[in-house]
């Protein structure tokens, strides 16, 4: 066999090409690292103790809104609130209840309830095309532990790194990218407050919008996107436009495994826009044992996961820019009459990303029926007494059949095996 020879020129060309490839890889890595560092700095700032849990109406919320205002302004976006970037709102919560010796309760009256003042922070990229897209994320949380806290200890700062510093960080990353690339449609970025209290901020915006609501093609909501596990991503609102699922799949270069929900109604700010006949999507990486507790902290955040979601949504928006309009469809939503009411609970946090048979447990509260019975995170409830549990709705239906103090047998699947546990409902 004749030995081949390689010229100096060929070696030089090959080496140069290799250097270019390696340099490109390094640039990609540097780009990714810089984006992740920016995400981390945003999450760390918002969930720091200095923000005191960002409870609506408190000083921590004021500091957080001022910080968000400064970041948007530094990106070169235009303030689009009612006073600069701010849109204020005022609410009076329901009055506290007083228990009487006969077991009945009575309202103490609105006079004892202090009005709560909050602020949305609104910035925009207005373009010649006056059709709008809206990107939203709530920045408020539970302060030192308000009425929504699941923590049973002494008052402690609830930093809310996942809920929802992660969503705000994703929105700020996206606004920076869209500012730099100068898309076709106008974009509004909305940091809402009062979400934890009852969607107060987004409700206020939809009642007094700073852009015409009839010009809004869609609203995308980031709420709790900081705990991506594997490739599983929940997307709510997929039935609010007939082409959402097709577009999601076409833009899915990240390889996400979607857990879709068609309904436009849910416990986050996209609901306010859906009720105005606007197509919505809500991105969510799932419930976890730190939800609404002081343990929702920065070291548990999956920054690469946030980056992947932002990359995906940026592609989604590029495609939406090419559409003249995005058609709205109403979804079949659970109403109060069809949702089971129940007086008991196991004391667990369901895994809302679970798509298998039954109800998988994602967290167990101490000293509640599930914990006392020995149920643990990862157990899948498949039957309660004679009632088959196939999903969340059948689980809630089962709960509606029991009374406190009654004993039931809960059948679970653990490590591929079925086991039974006896619970006493409370």
C-alpha positions as CSV (number, residue, x, y, z in Angstrom):
1,X,0.0,0.0,0.0
2,X,1.3,3.4,-0.9
3,X,1.7,5.8,2.0
4,X,-0.3,9.1,1.5
5,X,1.3,12.4,2.0
6,X,-0.3,15.6,3.5
7,X,1.0,19.0,2.4
8,X,1.7,21.8,4.8
9,X,-1.1,23.8,3.2
10,X,-3.6,21.0,4.0
11,X,-2.4,20.8,7.6
12,X,-2.7,24.6,7.9
13,X,-6.3,24.6,6.5
14,X,-7.3,21.7,8.7
15,X,-5.8,23.4,11.8
16,X,-7.4,26.7,11.0
17,X,-10.8,25.0,10.6
18,X,-10.4,23.2,13.9
19,X,-9.5,26.5,15.6
20,X,-12.7,28.1,14.1
21,X,-14.8,25.2,15.4
22,X,-13.3,25.3,18.8
23,X,-13.6,29.1,19.0
24,X,-17.3,28.8,18.0
25,X,-17.9,26.2,20.7
26,X,-16.2,28.5,23.3
27,X,-18.2,31.5,22.1
28,X,-21.4,29.4,22.5
29,X,-20.3,28.3,26.0
30,X,-19.4,31.9,26.9
31,X,-22.8,33.1,25.6
32,X,-24.6,30.5,27.7
33,X,-22.6,31.2,30.8
34,X,-23.2,35.0,30.5
35,X,-26.9,34.4,30.1
36,X,-27.0,32.0,33.1
37,X,-25.0,34.5,35.2
38,X,-27.5,37.2,34.4
39,X,-30.4,34.9,35.3
40,X,-28.7,34.0,38.6
41,X,-28.0,37.6,39.5
42,X,-31.7,38.5,38.9
43,X,-33.0,35.6,41.0
44,X,-30.5,36.3,43.8
45,X,-31.4,40.0,43.9
46,X,-35.2,39.5,44.0
47,X,-35.0,36.6,46.5
48,X,-32.5,38.3,48.9
49,X,-33.4,39.0,52.5
50,X,-33.3,42.7,51.6
51,X,-36.6,42.2,49.7
52,X,-38.2,40.7,52.8
53,X,-40.3,38.3,50.8
54,X,-41.9,41.0,48.5
55,X,-45.3,40.9,50.1
56,X,-47.8,43.2,48.4
57,X,-48.2,46.5,50.2
58,X,-45.0,46.0,52.3
59,X,-41.7,47.8,52.1
60,X,-40.1,44.7,50.4
61,X,-42.5,45.0,47.5
62,X,-41.6,48.6,47.1
63,X,-37.9,47.8,47.0
64,X,-38.5,45.0,44.5
65,X,-40.6,47.1,42.2
66,X,-37.9,49.8,42.2
67,X,-35.3,47.2,41.4
68,X,-37.3,45.8,38.5
69,X,-37.9,49.4,37.2
70,X,-34.2,50.0,37.2
71,X,-33.3,46.8,35.3
72,X,-35.9,47.4,32.6
73,X,-34.8,51.0,32.2
74,X,-31.1,49.9,31.9
75,X,-32.2,47.7,29.0
76,X,-33.5,50.8,27.1
77,X,-37.2,49.9,27.3
78,X,-39.9,52.5,27.5
79,X,-41.9,52.9,30.7
80,X,-45.6,52.1,30.0
81,X,-47.3,52.5,33.3
82,X,-49.7,55.2,34.5
83,X,-47.0,57.1,36.5
84,X,-43.7,56.3,34.8
85,X,-43.6,52.5,34.8
86,X,-45.9,52.0,37.8
87,X,-49.5,51.2,37.8
88,X,-51.0,51.3,41.3
89,X,-53.9,49.4,42.7
90,X,-55.7,49.2,46.0
91,X,-57.6,46.3,47.6
92,X,-59.2,45.6,50.9
93,X,-58.9,41.9,51.8
94,X,-61.8,40.0,53.3
95,X,-62.3,40.9,57.0
96,X,-61.0,38.5,59.6
97,X,-63.4,36.1,61.3
98,X,-64.1,35.8,65.0
99,X,-65.0,32.4,66.4
100,X,-67.8,32.3,69.0
101,X,-68.3,29.7,71.7
102,X,-71.1,28.1,69.7
103,X,-68.7,27.3,66.9
104,X,-70.1,29.9,64.6
105,X,-68.0,32.7,63.1
106,X,-68.8,36.3,62.3
107,X,-67.0,39.0,60.4
108,X,-65.2,41.6,62.4
109,X,-66.1,44.2,59.8
110,X,-64.3,46.1,57.0
111,X,-63.4,48.9,59.4
112,X,-60.7,46.8,60.9
113,X,-59.2,45.9,57.5
114,X,-56.4,48.0,56.2
115,X,-56.4,48.8,52.4
116,X,-53.4,47.3,50.7
117,X,-51.6,49.3,48.0
118,X,-49.5,47.7,45.4
119,X,-47.8,48.4,42.1
120,X,-47.4,46.7,38.7
121,X,-44.2,47.6,36.8
122,X,-44.8,48.0,33.0
123,X,-42.3,48.5,30.2
124,X,-42.6,48.2,26.5
125,X,-41.0,47.8,23.1
126,X,-43.5,49.7,20.9
127,X,-43.0,49.1,17.2
128,X,-44.7,50.3,14.0
129,X,-46.9,47.2,14.1
130,X,-49.4,48.1,16.7
131,X,-50.4,44.5,17.4
132,X,-49.1,43.6,20.9
133,X,-47.7,40.6,22.6
134,X,-47.6,40.6,26.5
135,X,-45.1,38.8,28.6
136,X,-46.0,38.7,32.3
137,X,-44.6,37.4,35.6
138,X,-45.6,38.2,39.1
139,X,-42.9,39.5,41.5
140,X,-44.7,39.5,44.8
141,X,-44.5,36.7,47.4
142,X,-45.5,36.0,51.0
143,X,-43.3,38.3,53.0
144,X,-42.6,36.8,56.4
145,X,-45.4,34.3,55.8
146,X,-48.8,35.6,55.0
147,X,-52.1,33.7,55.0
148,X,-51.0,31.6,52.1
149,X,-47.9,30.2,53.7
150,X,-47.5,26.5,54.3
151,X,-44.8,27.0,56.9
152,X,-45.8,26.2,60.5
153,X,-42.9,27.8,62.4
154,X,-42.3,31.3,63.7
155,X,-42.5,34.2,61.1
156,X,-39.6,33.9,58.7
157,X,-38.7,35.5,55.4
158,X,-40.2,33.6,52.4
159,X,-37.7,34.5,49.7
160,X,-39.6,32.9,46.8
161,X,-36.7,32.1,44.6
162,X,-38.8,29.8,42.4
163,X,-42.1,31.6,43.2
164,X,-41.6,33.8,41.4
165,X,-38.1,35.4,41.2
166,X,-37.4,32.7,38.5
167,X,-40.3,33.9,36.3
168,X,-39.2,37.5,36.6
169,X,-35.6,36.6,35.8
170,X,-36.9,34.7,32.7
171,X,-38.9,37.8,31.6
172,X,-36.0,40.2,32.1
173,X,-33.7,37.9,30.1
174,X,-36.3,37.8,27.3
175,X,-36.8,41.6,27.3
176,X,-33.1,42.1,26.9
177,X,-33.0,39.7,23.9
178,X,-36.0,41.2,22.2
179,X,-34.7,44.7,22.7
180,X,-31.4,43.8,21.0
181,X,-33.1,42.0,18.1
182,X,-35.9,44.6,17.5
183,X,-38.8,42.4,16.5
184,X,-41.8,43.3,14.3
185,X,-44.7,43.4,16.8
186,X,-44.9,45.7,19.9
187,X,-44.2,43.9,23.2
188,X,-45.3,44.7,26.7
189,X,-43.5,43.3,29.7
190,X,-45.5,43.3,32.9
191,X,-44.2,42.6,36.4
192,X,-47.4,42.0,38.4
193,X,-47.9,42.3,42.1
194,X,-50.8,41.0,44.2
195,X,-50.8,37.6,42.4
196,X,-50.5,35.7,45.7
197,X,-53.4,37.7,47.1
198,X,-55.7,36.9,44.3
199,X,-54.4,38.1,40.9
200,X,-54.9,41.7,42.0
201,X,-52.3,43.3,39.8
202,X,-53.2,41.5,36.5
203,X,-56.9,42.2,37.2
204,X,-56.2,45.9,37.7
205,X,-54.2,46.0,34.4
206,X,-57.1,44.3,32.5
207,X,-59.5,46.8,34.0
208,X,-57.3,49.8,33.2
209,X,-54.9,48.7,30.5
210,X,-52.1,50.9,29.3
211,X,-52.3,49.4,25.8
212,X,-55.6,48.6,24.0
213,X,-56.6,45.1,25.0
214,X,-58.2,44.5,21.6
215,X,-54.8,44.9,20.0
216,X,-53.2,42.1,22.2
217,X,-52.7,38.9,20.2
218,X,-51.4,36.8,23.1
219,X,-50.2,36.8,26.7
220,X,-47.4,34.5,27.9
221,X,-47.0,34.0,31.7
222,X,-43.9,32.8,33.5
223,X,-44.7,31.5,37.0
224,X,-42.4,29.1,38.8
225,X,-40.0,28.1,36.0
226,X,-37.0,27.5,38.3
227,X,-37.2,23.8,39.1
228,X,-37.1,22.1,35.7
229,X,-36.7,18.3,36.2
230,X,-35.4,16.5,33.1
231,X,-37.3,17.7,30.1
232,X,-40.8,17.9,31.5
233,X,-42.5,21.3,31.1
234,X,-46.1,22.1,32.0
235,X,-47.9,24.4,29.6
236,X,-51.3,25.7,30.5
237,X,-53.7,27.4,28.2
238,X,-53.0,25.3,25.1
239,X,-56.7,25.3,24.2
240,X,-57.0,29.1,24.1
241,X,-55.9,29.2,20.5
242,X,-56.4,26.3,18.0
243,X,-52.8,26.4,16.8
244,X,-50.9,26.6,20.1
245,X,-49.9,22.9,20.3
246,X,-48.7,22.9,16.6
247,X,-46.6,26.0,17.2
248,X,-45.2,24.6,20.5
249,X,-44.0,21.4,18.8
250,X,-42.6,23.3,15.8
251,X,-40.5,25.5,18.1
252,X,-39.4,22.7,20.4
253,X,-35.7,22.5,19.6
254,X,-35.1,22.1,23.4
255,X,-36.7,18.7,23.3
256,X,-39.2,19.4,26.1
257,X,-41.8,16.8,27.0
258,X,-44.9,18.9,27.4
259,X,-47.6,18.4,30.0
260,X,-50.3,20.5,28.4
261,X,-53.6,21.8,29.9
262,X,-56.1,23.3,27.6
263,X,-57.9,25.5,30.2
264,X,-57.2,29.2,30.2
265,X,-58.2,29.5,33.8
266,X,-55.6,28.8,36.6
267,X,-54.1,30.2,39.7
268,X,-51.9,32.7,38.0
269,X,-52.0,36.0,36.0
270,X,-52.7,34.5,32.6
271,X,-56.3,33.9,33.8
272,X,-57.0,37.7,33.9
273,X,-56.1,37.9,30.2
274,X,-58.0,34.8,29.2
275,X,-61.1,36.3,30.7
276,X,-60.6,39.2,28.2
277,X,-60.7,36.7,25.3
278,X,-56.9,36.8,24.8
279,X,-55.0,33.6,23.9
280,X,-52.7,32.7,26.8
281,X,-49.9,30.3,27.7
282,X,-48.5,29.7,31.2
283,X,-45.2,28.0,31.7
284,X,-44.6,26.1,34.9
285,X,-41.9,23.6,36.0
286,X,-43.9,21.9,38.7
287,X,-44.8,21.9,42.4
288,X,-42.2,21.0,45.1
289,X,-41.9,20.6,48.9
290,X,-40.5,24.1,49.3
291,X,-43.6,25.8,47.8
292,X,-44.8,28.7,49.9
293,X,-42.2,28.0,52.5
294,X,-38.9,29.8,53.6
295,X,-37.0,26.9,52.0
296,X,-37.7,28.1,48.5
297,X,-34.2,29.5,48.1
298,X,-31.7,30.3,45.4
299,X,-29.4,27.3,45.7
300,X,-32.3,25.0,44.5
301,X,-32.8,26.9,41.3
302,X,-32.0,25.2,37.9
303,X,-30.6,28.1,36.0
304,X,-30.0,26.0,32.9
305,X,-33.6,25.0,33.0
306,X,-34.7,28.7,33.0
307,X,-32.4,29.4,30.1
308,X,-33.8,26.5,28.1
309,X,-37.4,27.9,28.7
310,X,-36.4,31.4,27.7
311,X,-34.7,30.1,24.5
312,X,-37.8,28.2,23.6
313,X,-40.2,31.1,24.3
314,X,-37.9,33.5,22.2
315,X,-38.3,31.1,19.3
316,X,-42.1,31.0,19.9
317,X,-42.3,34.8,19.8
318,X,-40.3,35.0,16.6
319,X,-42.9,32.7,15.0
320,X,-45.8,34.7,16.5
321,X,-44.2,37.9,15.0
322,X,-45.0,36.5,11.6
323,X,-48.7,36.0,12.3
324,X,-51.1,38.8,11.4
325,X,-53.3,37.7,14.3
326,X,-53.6,34.9,16.8
327,X,-57.1,33.4,17.0
328,X,-58.7,33.0,20.5
329,X,-60.8,30.0,21.5
330,X,-62.7,29.6,24.7
331,X,-61.9,26.5,26.7
332,X,-64.1,24.2,28.8
333,X,-63.2,25.3,32.3
334,X,-64.1,23.8,35.6
335,X,-66.8,25.9,37.3
336,X,-67.7,26.0,41.0
337,X,-70.7,23.7,40.4
338,X,-68.7,20.9,38.8
339,X,-65.6,21.1,41.0
340,X,-65.9,18.7,44.0
341,X,-66.0,20.3,47.4
342,X,-64.5,18.4,50.3
343,X,-63.9,18.7,54.0
344,X,-60.8,16.6,54.4
345,X,-57.3,16.4,53.1
346,X,-54.4,14.1,53.2
347,X,-52.0,16.9,53.8
348,X,-49.9,16.4,50.6
349,X,-48.8,18.5,47.7
350,X,-49.8,16.8,44.4
351,X,-47.3,16.5,41.5
352,X,-49.0,18.5,38.9
353,X,-46.6,17.4,36.2
354,X,-47.5,13.7,36.7
355,X,-49.2,12.3,33.6
356,X,-49.5,8.7,34.7
357,X,-52.4,6.8,36.4
358,X,-53.3,8.1,39.9
359,X,-52.2,11.1,42.0
360,X,-48.4,11.2,42.7
361,X,-47.3,12.9,45.9
362,X,-44.7,15.7,45.6
363,X,-44.6,16.7,49.2
364,X,-46.0,15.7,52.6
365,X,-46.9,18.0,55.5
366,X,-45.7,17.1,58.9
367,X,-48.3,15.8,61.4
368,X,-51.1,15.5,58.8
369,X,-52.9,12.2,57.8
370,X,-50.5,11.2,55.0
371,X,-47.4,11.7,57.2
372,X,-48.9,9.9,60.1
373,X,-49.8,7.0,57.9
374,X,-46.3,6.8,56.5
375,X,-46.9,8.2,53.0
376,X,-43.9,9.8,51.4
377,X,-42.9,11.9,48.4
378,X,-43.1,9.8,45.2
379,X,-46.0,7.6,46.4
380,X,-48.8,7.4,43.9
381,X,-52.3,7.2,45.3
382,X,-54.4,4.9,43.2
383,X,-57.4,4.1,45.5
384,X,-59.1,5.4,48.6
385,X,-61.3,2.8,50.1
386,X,-63.4,1.6,47.1
387,X,-62.9,4.7,45.1
388,X,-60.4,4.4,42.2
389,X,-58.0,7.4,41.8
390,X,-56.9,7.8,38.2
391,X,-56.1,11.6,38.1
392,X,-56.4,14.8,40.1
393,X,-60.1,15.2,39.5
394,X,-60.9,11.7,40.7
395,X,-58.7,12.3,43.7
396,X,-60.7,15.4,44.6
397,X,-63.9,13.5,44.0
398,X,-62.7,10.8,46.4
399,X,-61.9,13.5,49.1
400,X,-65.5,14.8,48.8
401,X,-66.9,11.5,50.1
402,X,-65.2,11.6,53.5
403,X,-65.7,13.4,56.8
404,X,-63.1,14.4,59.5
405,X,-62.4,11.7,62.0
406,X,-63.3,8.8,59.7
407,X,-60.8,6.0,59.0
408,X,-60.0,5.1,55.4
409,X,-57.6,2.7,53.6
410,X,-55.4,4.4,51.0
411,X,-53.8,2.2,48.3
412,X,-50.5,3.5,46.9
413,X,-47.9,2.4,44.4
414,X,-44.3,2.6,45.7
415,X,-41.3,1.3,43.8
416,X,-43.6,-0.7,41.5
417,X,-45.5,-2.4,44.4
418,X,-48.9,-1.8,45.8
419,X,-49.2,-1.1,49.5
420,X,-52.1,0.0,51.7
421,X,-52.0,2.6,54.5
422,X,-54.7,3.5,57.0
423,X,-55.4,7.2,57.4
424,X,-57.6,9.1,59.8
425,X,-59.0,12.2,58.0
426,X,-58.7,15.6,59.6
